[in-house]
Amino acid sequence: MTKEDEVFRKALADKKIPLLTLDHKWHQLFTQADTTPQIRMLESKLNELVKRQGKANTESKEIRKIKSKLMSEIVVLADSLVQDPDSKKLAKDMDDHKRLVDECNEKLDAYEEELLELPREIDRTNRELMLATMESCYKKIRNNTKEIAAITLWVKQIRRELKKKMVRKQEKEALNNELYAYMHDIFGPDVIEIFDMKYQKKNKDNGAPES
C-alpha cells in the first residue's frame, strides 16, 4: 500500500458505509458500470459473512433457550435429589444436564468470540468492496468523460463546417436569384418560361432537388 493509499484509507476510517450487498442502489450501479472479478469475489465473501453472522445469532439464541431450559430442569432435579439422594437415575440425569450446560457454555463462548470478530470482518470486506466499486465507477466516468470530449470536439467541428456550408448555400442562392433576375429582365417572362420548362425538366431527370 502506498503512502497516498494509507492516507486515503485513514480519511475514510470514520465514515459510515452502508452494507453494500444489501443496498438496492448499489446493485443498480452495475447497470451503468462494469463489475470486475474483484468486485464479484468481495460481493460473494461479504454475502457469506453476513449469512454466517445471521446463522451465528440464530444458533446462539437457540442455545441460550436450551441452556435456560436445562437450568430450570436442574433446579427441579436438585429438589428431587434432596428428597431422594440415593437415586442413581436422578444423579445421572443431573450429571447429564450439567454436561449439556457445559457444552452450551462452550458453544456460547465460541459464538460470542465469532460474533465479536464477524462485524469487524464484515466492515473490512465492505470497505474493500466500496474501494473496488469506486475504482470501477470512476474508471467508467473517466472513459465517458474522454468520449464526451471527443464528441464535443466533433460537434464543434461539424457546426463550423455546417456554418461554412450554410454561408456557401446562401451565396449560391443569391447568385441564382441574381442570374434569374437579369435573365428575366433581358429576355422577358415569356422566353424565360419556355427555358424554365426545359431546364427544370432536365434538372428533375438528373435527380436535382426542386427549388
C-alpha positions, 0 to 999 in steps of 0.5 A, spaced: 500 500 500 502 506 498 503 512 502 497 516 498 493 509 499 494 509 507 492 516 507 486 515 503 484 509 507 485 513 514 480 519 511 475 514 510 476 510 517 470 514 520 465 514 515 459 510 515 458 505 509 452 502 508 452 494 507 453 494 500 450 487 498 444 489 501 443 496 498 438 496 492 442 502 489 448 499 489 446 493 485 443 498 480 450 501 479 452 495 475 447 497 470 451 503 468 458 500 470 462 494 469 463 489 475 470 486 475 472 479 478 474 483 484 468 486 485 464 479 484 469 475 489 468 481 495 460 481 493 460 473 494 465 473 501 461 479 504 454 475 502 457 469 506 459 473 512 453 476 513 449 469 512 454 466 517 453 472 522 445 471 521 446 463 522 451 465 528 445 469 532 440 464 530 444 458 533 446 462 539 439 464 541 437 457 540 442 455 545 441 460 550 433 457 550 436 450 551 441 452 556 435 456 560 431 450 559 436 445 562 437 450 568 430 450 570 430 442 569 436 442 574 433 446 579 427 441 579 432 435 579 436 438 585 429 438 589 428 431 587 435 429 589 434 432 596 428 428 597 431 422 594 439 422 594 440 415 593 437 415 586 442 413 581 437 415 575 436 422 578 444 423 579 445 421 572 440 425 569 443 431 573 450 429 571 447 429 564 444 436 564 450 439 567 454 436 561 449 439 556 450 446 560 457 445 559 457 444 552 452 450 551 457 454 555 462 452 550 458 453 544 456 460 547 463 462 548 465 460 541 459 464 538 460 470 542 468 470 540 465 469 532 460 474 533 465 479 536 470 478 530 464 477 524 462 485 524 469 487 524 470 482 518 464 484 515 466 492 515 473 490 512 470 486 506 465 492 505 470 497 505 474 493 500 468 492 496 466 500 496 474 501 494 473 496 488 466 499 486 469 506 486 475 504 482 470 501 477 465 507 477 470 512 476 474 508 471 467 508 467 466 516 468 473 517 466 472 513 459 465 517 458 468 523 460 474 522 454 468 520 449 464 526 451 470 530 449 471 527 443 464 528 441 464 535 443 470 536 439 466 533 433 460 537 434 464 543 434 467 541 428 461 539 424 457 546 426 463 550 423 463 546 417 455 546 417 456 554 418 461 554 412 456 550 408 450 554 410 454 561 408 456 557 401 448 555 400 446 562 401 451 565 396 449 560 391 442 562 392 443 569 391 447 568 385 441 564 382 436 569 384 441 574 381 442 570 374 434 569 374 433 576 375 437 579 369 435 573 365 428 575 366 429 582 365 433 581 358 429 576 355 422 577 358 417 572 362 415 569 356 422 566 353 424 565 360 418 560 361 419 556 355 427 555 358 424 554 365 420 548 362 426 545 359 431 546 364 427 544 370 425 538 366 432 536 365 434 538 372 428 533 375 431 527 370 438 528 373 435 527 380 436 535 382 432 537 388 426 542 386 427 549 388 
